[in-house]
């Protein structure tokens, strides 16, 4: 179960940009990264998940992933 969800400004860390190369293919973000979403869970170990989120053209907030870019 989820304990809390918090939104934070991006810190500029490399994983927030979601740009990298693998086996000669360049990858970039599916949306412009805007915020970090921190999800804390009601577990004994206080587990947390971090997600980078951005807004799509319809104004909906979505989790940013990566895709091949040219």
N, C-alpha and C positions, 0 to 999 in steps of 0.2 A: 504494500500500500504506500501511497505517496504521502510524505510528511509536509513538504512545501515545494513551491516553485518560485524561483526568484529570477529576475532579469537584471543583467549587469552590462555596463559598457564594455566594449572589446578592449583588450589590453595590448593588442598588436603582436601577439605571439604567432609563430608560423602556422600552427594548426588552424587558426582562425581564417587565414587567407585561403586555405584549401587549394593551394597551387603546388603542383609537384610533377615530376617526370618519373615514369616507370617503363623500363624496357623500350626506351626511345619514344614513348608517347607522352605528350604533355596533357595534364589534367588541370581543370579550373573549376571554380564554384558554379553551381546551378543558379544561384541568386547572389546578389551583392550582400556579403555578411554585414549585419547591422548590430546584433546584440548576442550576448551569451545567455543561455537559459540553463540555470542550475536546478536540477531536480533532486531533492533529498527524499530518502525513503525511510519509512518506519521499520528499520531493521536493527538488530543488535549491534552491527558494525557501523551504523550510520552511513551506509552506502550512498554515494552521490553519482549522478550522471551529468555530463556537460554537453550541451548542444549549441552550435552556432546557428542563429536564425536570421532570416531576411524576409522582405516583403516581395510578393510577386506583383505582376502588373494589375491584378484585380484587388490589390491591397491586403491580401491574406498573408498572414505570417506562416512561414514554413521552415522546416529544418533544412539547412544548406548541406548539400552533398557535392560530390565532384563528378565531372564528366570529361571525356576527351575534348580537347580544343585544338583548333588548327594553328 
